[in-house]
Amino acid sequence: MRALNTTKLVLLIVGGLNWGLVGFFNYNLVDGLFGAGSVLARVVYAIVGLAAVWGLVALFMGPDEKEA
């Protein structure tokens, strides 16, 4: 479970850094790497979005459920 939580954290950091680049420099790294609107870019956005939902659920779970 620890590896999954680490993966979630990495995905959330990648998403946050991408939004920071968009906000500060008007540059979307995901679109730059995979092409704007490409299937691969959409997959990356979907995976990062799922990690965010997973993080939100973990935020509201008690400590016992997080360890399971």
C-alpha positions in Angstrom: 0.0 0.0 0.0 2.9 2.3 0.7 4.0 2.1 -3.0 0.5 3.1 -4.1 0.5 6.1 -1.7 3.9 7.2 -3.0 2.6 6.9 -6.6 -0.5 9.0 -5.6 1.8 11.6 -4.1 4.0 11.8 -7.2 1.0 12.2 -9.5 -0.4 15.0 -7.3 3.0 16.7 -7.3 3.2 16.4 -11.1 -0.3 17.8 -11.5 0.5 20.7 -9.1 3.7 21.6 -10.9 1.9 21.5 -14.2 -0.8 23.9 -12.9 1.9 26.1 -11.5 3.6 26.3 -14.9 0.2 27.1 -16.5 -0.4 29.8 -13.9 3.0 31.5 -13.9 4.2 31.0 -17.4 1.1 30.0 -19.4 2.9 26.8 -20.4 1.2 23.4 -20.1 3.9 20.8 -19.8 1.6 17.8 -20.4 0.3 19.4 -23.6 3.9 20.3 -24.6 5.1 16.7 -24.1 2.1 14.8 -25.6 0.3 17.3 -27.8 -2.7 19.5 -26.9 -5.9 17.4 -26.8 -4.1 14.2 -27.6 -5.3 10.9 -26.3 -2.1 10.4 -24.2 -2.5 13.9 -22.7 -6.1 13.1 -21.7 -5.0 9.8 -20.2 -2.4 11.7 -18.1 -5.0 14.2 -17.0 -7.4 11.4 -16.1 -4.8 9.5 -14.0 -3.8 12.7 -12.2 -7.5 13.4 -11.5 -8.0 9.9 -10.1 -5.0 10.4 -7.8 -6.6 13.7 -6.6 -9.9 11.9 -5.8 -7.9 9.2 -4.1 -6.1 11.9 -2.0 -9.4 13.5 -1.1 -10.8 10.3 0.1 -7.7 9.6 2.1 -7.9 13.0 3.7 -11.3 12.2 5.2 -10.5 8.7 6.3 -9.4 8.0 9.8 -5.8 6.9 10.5 -6.9 3.2 10.8 -8.3 3.1 7.3 -5.3 4.8 5.8 -3.0 2.1 7.1 -5.1 -0.8 5.7 
